[in-house]
Amino acid sequence: MKKCFHIFLFFIVFPAILNAQYKQSNSFKNKRHEVNFGLGVSNCLTDVGGKGSKANFNIKKTNFTANFSHLYYLKNKIAFRTSLTYAKVSGDDSYSSVFSKQNKALNFNTTISELSGILEFTITTIKNRNTYNTKNKRSKNIANKDRLVFGSYIFAGIGSFYYNPLGTNKFLDSEGNSVGDGQEYSLRELHTEGQGFDGGPEQFSEQATGKKYSTYKNFAICVPIGFGIKKAFHSNAGIKFEASYRFTNTDYLDDVSSNYYDRDKLKTEMNQAFGEELGERAYIMSGTSTGSLMINSNSTYTEPGMTRGGVKGNDSYIFLTLSVYKTINNKNIRISSSGS
């Protein structure tokens, strides 16, 4: 009798357990697709604003971000995400508590349009087992009481983004008074640090690029990393809260990177290369020889050759987003495809 019982366990119960485990580990195959839409806030770490270091950012310059993404689950806990993000980031030296920053009076703002491919790794899975609001015939709730309410994940990827920094003329005179006219200008076309001209940053010289008048590009590479938590409303939808950091390969997100360039020389070269209108704008927006005088000197802290930005490290930006997500049953996709 005991032997028969063991045989029963081996041929009936054990296969049933294995089958249940197999179904659970492969349940993702029925819902490989997921769409997300999120809104949130953005900030950045650049040479403009903060306390003199890219490790600081100013909460007053927090802006917005919006994103849409599609996830395809490769494995039960691994998904590939294609993400499209639109955001705005900005910085302003006038918000800094450091005198040297305030004296420069540099500022910028730019929108960011980013397309990225990301691998998402699930750390903890929400175990709902389709039992939300499950009730028996007597209307008693029999939902799974010990399910995990929240799931968590980490992610990393690579992407590309478009940016075009703008700046406002808010520069100071030698007494520290604002004398700017408040006009906003597109900065990249002004070569504010002498990019592409004699004595400007070496990376944009004709010897380095093979071209005259080179400057930084509007497109750059980003490397998104981050983590998130998610809560399900039911088995097919829920919300996510996500924090992400973007490393980039550019130090010109804010149009500021190296040293001040002689503005009279810049104006002359810009006049010859691009016309007098851009030459005049470049003269103004370089910020050279503006601000307070040095102690015991007739020179300012922004003379040609002095530090305008910080060549150590590239710029970066940060997102905090709240998203809604919806998983799509594979059967619905097949029905839609056959119906068309």
C-alpha positions as CSV (number, residue, x, y, z in Angstrom):
1,M,0.0,0.0,0.0
2,K,2.8,2.4,0.9
3,K,4.6,1.5,-2.3
4,C,1.4,2.3,-4.3
5,F,1.2,5.6,-2.6
6,H,4.7,6.5,-3.5
7,I,4.0,5.6,-7.1
8,F,0.9,7.8,-7.1
9,L,3.0,10.7,-5.8
10,F,5.7,10.2,-8.5
11,F,3.4,9.9,-11.5
12,I,0.5,12.2,-10.6
13,V,1.5,14.9,-8.1
14,F,5.1,15.5,-9.1
15,P,4.3,16.1,-12.9
16,A,1.5,18.4,-11.8
17,I,3.9,20.5,-9.7
18,L,6.4,20.6,-12.6
19,N,3.7,21.7,-15.0
20,A,2.6,24.5,-12.7
21,Q,6.1,25.7,-12.3
22,Y,6.6,25.6,-16.1
23,K,3.4,27.6,-16.7
24,Q,4.4,30.2,-14.2
25,S,7.9,30.6,-15.6
26,N,6.6,30.9,-19.1
27,S,3.5,33.0,-18.5
28,F,5.3,36.0,-20.0
29,K,4.9,34.5,-23.4
30,N,1.2,35.2,-23.4
31,K,1.9,38.9,-22.6
32,R,5.2,39.8,-24.3
33,H,4.1,43.4,-25.2
34,E,3.7,46.3,-22.9
35,V,3.2,50.0,-23.6
36,N,4.0,52.9,-21.2
37,F,3.2,56.6,-21.1
38,G,4.7,58.8,-18.4
39,L,5.1,62.4,-17.2
40,G,7.6,63.7,-14.8
41,V,10.4,66.2,-14.0
42,S,13.9,66.8,-15.3
43,N,17.1,68.4,-14.2
44,C,20.7,68.4,-15.4
45,L,24.3,68.5,-14.2
46,T,26.3,71.0,-16.4
47,D,28.8,73.8,-16.1
48,V,26.0,76.4,-15.6
49,G,24.4,77.0,-12.3
50,G,25.0,74.9,-9.1
51,K,27.9,75.5,-6.8
52,G,30.8,75.3,-9.2
53,S,30.7,71.5,-9.8
54,K,28.8,69.2,-12.1
55,A,27.9,67.2,-9.0
56,N,25.5,70.0,-8.0
57,F,22.2,71.0,-9.6
58,N,19.7,73.6,-8.8
59,I,16.2,72.5,-7.8
60,K,14.8,75.9,-9.0
61,K,15.6,74.9,-12.6
62,T,13.5,71.7,-12.5
63,N,11.6,71.3,-15.8
64,F,9.3,68.7,-17.4
65,T,9.6,65.5,-19.3
66,A,7.2,63.2,-21.1
67,N,7.9,59.7,-22.6
68,F,6.3,56.8,-24.5
69,S,7.8,53.4,-24.6
70,H,7.2,49.9,-25.8
71,L,8.5,46.8,-24.0
72,Y,9.0,43.4,-25.5
73,Y,9.7,40.6,-22.9
74,L,12.6,38.4,-24.1
75,K,12.5,36.3,-21.0
76,N,10.3,36.2,-17.8
77,K,12.4,38.9,-16.2
78,I,14.2,40.5,-19.1
79,A,12.6,43.0,-21.5
80,F,13.8,45.2,-24.3
81,R,12.4,48.7,-24.2
82,T,12.2,51.2,-27.1
83,S,11.7,54.6,-25.5
84,L,10.9,58.1,-27.0
85,T,11.4,61.0,-24.6
86,Y,10.8,64.7,-24.9
87,A,12.1,67.0,-22.1
88,K,13.4,70.4,-21.2
89,V,16.5,71.1,-19.1
90,S,18.1,74.5,-18.1
91,G,20.6,76.2,-15.9
92,D,21.3,79.7,-14.7
93,D,24.3,81.1,-12.8
94,S,22.1,83.7,-11.2
95,Y,20.6,81.0,-9.0
96,S,24.0,79.9,-7.7
97,S,25.2,80.8,-4.2
98,V,28.8,81.1,-5.5
99,F,30.0,84.6,-6.5
100,S,32.2,83.4,-9.4
101,K,29.1,81.8,-10.9
102,Q,26.8,84.8,-10.3
103,N,29.5,87.0,-11.9
104,K,29.6,85.0,-15.1
105,A,25.8,85.3,-15.5
106,L,25.7,82.5,-18.0
107,N,22.4,80.7,-18.6
108,F,20.8,78.2,-21.0
109,N,17.8,76.2,-21.8
110,T,17.2,73.4,-24.3
111,T,14.6,70.8,-25.2
112,I,15.8,67.2,-25.6
113,S,14.3,64.7,-28.0
114,E,15.7,61.3,-27.2
115,L,15.3,57.8,-28.7
116,S,16.8,55.0,-26.8
117,G,17.0,51.2,-26.6
118,I,17.1,49.8,-23.0
119,L,17.3,46.4,-21.4
120,E,15.1,46.1,-18.3
121,F,15.8,43.5,-15.6
122,T,13.0,42.6,-13.1
123,I,14.2,42.3,-9.5
124,T,11.0,41.4,-7.8
125,T,7.8,40.3,-9.7
126,I,4.3,41.3,-8.7
127,K,2.5,38.1,-7.8
128,N,-1.1,38.8,-8.5
129,R,-2.0,35.4,-10.0
130,N,-5.1,37.0,-11.5
131,T,-6.8,37.1,-8.1
132,Y,-7.5,40.8,-7.7
133,N,-11.1,41.3,-6.5
134,T,-11.8,37.5,-6.7
135,K,-14.9,36.6,-4.7
136,N,-16.8,33.4,-4.0
137,K,-20.6,32.8,-4.4
138,R,-21.2,34.5,-1.0
139,S,-19.3,37.6,-2.1
140,K,-16.5,36.9,0.2
141,N,-13.1,38.1,-1.0
142,I,-10.8,35.1,-1.7
143,A,-8.0,37.0,-3.3
144,N,-4.4,35.9,-2.7
145,K,-3.5,37.7,0.6
146,D,0.3,37.2,0.4
147,R,0.9,38.5,-3.0
148,L,3.6,41.2,-3.6
149,V,2.0,44.6,-3.9
150,F,5.0,46.2,-5.6
151,G,7.5,45.0,-8.2
152,S,11.0,46.5,-8.9
153,Y,13.4,46.6,-11.8
154,I,16.7,48.1,-13.0
155,F,17.7,49.1,-16.5
156,A,20.5,50.3,-18.7
157,G,20.8,51.1,-22.4
158,I,22.0,53.5,-25.1
159,G,20.4,56.2,-27.1
160,S,20.8,59.4,-29.1
161,F,19.3,62.8,-28.5
162,Y,18.8,66.2,-30.2
163,Y,19.5,69.4,-28.4
164,N,19.9,73.1,-29.3
165,P,20.9,75.4,-26.4
166,L,19.4,78.9,-26.1
167,G,20.7,81.7,-23.9
168,T,19.4,85.0,-22.6
169,N,21.5,88.2,-22.5
170,K,21.6,88.9,-18.7
171,F,25.3,89.9,-18.4
172,L,26.6,92.3,-15.8
173,D,28.8,95.4,-15.9
174,S,31.9,96.0,-13.8
175,E,29.8,97.2,-10.9
176,G,27.8,93.9,-10.9
177,N,24.7,95.5,-12.4
178,S,22.6,93.7,-15.1
179,V,23.0,95.5,-18.4
180,G,21.7,92.7,-20.7
181,D,18.7,93.4,-22.9
182,G,16.9,90.1,-22.1
183,Q,17.0,88.9,-25.7
184,E,17.2,85.1,-26.2
185,Y,19.6,83.7,-28.8
186,S,20.4,80.3,-30.3
187,L,23.9,79.6,-29.0
188,R,25.4,76.9,-31.1
189,E,25.6,79.0,-34.2
190,L,27.5,81.7,-32.4
191,H,30.7,79.7,-31.6
192,T,30.8,81.5,-28.2
193,E,34.1,79.9,-27.1
194,G,35.8,80.4,-30.5
195,Q,35.0,76.9,-31.8
196,G,36.5,76.4,-35.2
197,F,38.6,79.6,-35.0
198,D,42.3,80.2,-34.3
199,G,42.9,79.9,-30.6
200,G,39.6,78.1,-29.9
201,P,39.2,74.6,-28.5
202,E,41.6,72.2,-30.2
203,Q,38.9,69.6,-30.9
204,F,37.1,71.9,-33.3
205,S,40.2,73.2,-35.1
206,E,40.6,72.7,-38.9
207,Q,43.6,70.4,-38.2
208,A,41.4,68.1,-36.0
209,T,38.2,68.1,-38.1
210,G,39.4,68.8,-41.6
211,K,36.8,71.6,-41.9
212,K,36.6,75.3,-41.3
213,Y,34.4,76.8,-38.6
214,S,33.5,73.5,-36.9
215,T,31.5,73.5,-33.7
216,Y,29.7,70.9,-31.6
217,K,26.9,68.8,-33.1
218,N,23.1,69.0,-32.3
219,F,23.1,65.2,-31.8
220,A,24.8,63.3,-29.0
221,I,24.9,59.9,-27.4
222,C,23.4,59.1,-24.1
223,V,23.6,56.1,-21.7
224,P,20.4,55.8,-19.6
225,I,20.6,53.9,-16.3
226,G,18.1,53.7,-13.5
227,F,15.6,51.8,-11.4
228,G,11.9,51.7,-10.9
229,I,9.0,50.3,-8.9
230,K,5.7,49.2,-10.2
231,K,2.2,48.6,-8.8
232,A,-0.5,46.6,-10.6
233,F,-4.1,47.7,-10.7
234,H,-4.9,44.2,-12.1
235,S,-3.0,41.6,-14.1
236,N,-2.8,43.8,-17.3
237,A,-2.2,47.4,-16.1
238,G,-0.7,49.5,-13.4
239,I,1.7,52.4,-12.6
240,K,5.4,52.8,-12.4
241,F,7.7,55.3,-10.6
242,E,11.1,55.6,-12.2
243,A,14.4,57.4,-11.6
244,S,16.9,57.6,-14.4
245,Y,20.3,59.2,-15.1
246,R,21.7,59.9,-18.5
247,F,25.4,60.0,-19.1
248,T,26.3,61.8,-22.4
249,N,29.3,62.2,-24.7
250,T,29.0,66.0,-24.9
251,D,30.1,68.9,-22.7
252,Y,28.1,71.4,-24.7
253,L,24.5,70.6,-23.5
254,D,24.8,74.1,-22.0
255,D,27.1,75.6,-24.7
256,V,29.8,76.0,-22.0
257,S,32.9,73.9,-21.7
258,S,36.3,75.5,-21.9
259,N,37.7,79.1,-21.7
260,Y,36.6,82.6,-22.6
261,Y,37.5,83.7,-26.1
262,D,38.5,87.3,-27.1
263,R,35.1,88.8,-28.0
264,D,36.6,91.4,-30.4
265,K,38.5,88.7,-32.3
266,L,35.4,86.5,-32.3
267,K,33.2,89.3,-33.7
268,T,35.7,89.9,-36.5
269,E,36.0,86.2,-37.4
270,M,32.2,85.7,-37.2
271,N,31.6,88.8,-39.4
272,Q,33.9,87.3,-42.1
273,A,32.6,83.7,-41.8
274,F,28.8,84.2,-41.2
275,G,27.9,87.9,-41.5
276,E,27.7,90.9,-39.2
277,E,24.4,89.9,-37.5
278,L,25.8,86.7,-36.1
279,G,29.1,88.5,-35.3
280,E,27.3,91.0,-33.1
281,R,25.4,88.3,-31.3
282,A,28.5,86.2,-30.7
283,Y,30.3,89.3,-29.3
284,I,27.4,89.7,-26.8
285,M,26.7,86.1,-25.8
286,S,30.3,85.0,-25.3
287,G,30.1,86.9,-22.0
288,T,33.8,87.8,-22.3
289,S,35.0,90.8,-20.3
290,T,31.7,91.2,-18.4
291,G,31.0,91.2,-14.7
292,S,32.9,92.6,-11.7
293,L,36.4,93.9,-11.8
294,M,39.2,91.9,-10.2
295,I,40.6,93.2,-7.0
296,N,43.4,95.8,-7.6
297,S,42.9,95.4,-11.4
298,N,41.1,97.0,-14.3
299,S,40.3,93.5,-15.7
300,T,37.2,91.4,-15.1
301,Y,37.0,87.7,-13.9
302,T,35.9,86.8,-17.4
303,E,38.9,87.9,-19.5
304,P,40.0,85.9,-22.6
305,G,41.7,82.6,-21.5
306,M,40.0,82.4,-18.1
307,T,37.8,79.4,-17.3
308,R,34.3,79.7,-18.7
309,G,33.2,76.1,-18.0
310,G,34.9,72.9,-16.8
311,V,36.5,70.4,-19.1
312,K,36.4,67.7,-16.5
313,G,33.5,65.4,-17.4
314,N,30.6,65.7,-19.8
315,D,27.2,67.0,-19.1
316,S,24.3,64.8,-17.9
317,Y,20.6,64.9,-17.2
318,I,18.1,63.3,-14.8
319,F,14.4,62.2,-15.1
320,L,11.9,61.3,-12.4
321,T,8.7,60.0,-14.0
322,L,5.3,58.5,-13.1
323,S,3.9,56.2,-15.8
324,V,0.9,54.1,-16.5
325,Y,1.5,50.8,-18.3
326,K,-0.7,48.3,-20.1
327,T,0.3,44.7,-21.1
328,I,-1.1,43.3,-24.3
329,N,-2.2,39.7,-24.7
330,N,-0.7,38.0,-27.6
331,K,-4.1,36.6,-28.6
332,N,-5.4,40.1,-29.1
333,I,-2.5,40.9,-31.4
334,R,-3.1,37.8,-33.5
335,I,-6.8,38.5,-33.7
336,S,-6.1,42.1,-34.7
337,S,-3.6,41.0,-37.4
338,S,-6.0,38.3,-38.8
339,G,-8.9,40.8,-38.8
340,S,-7.0,43.3,-40.9
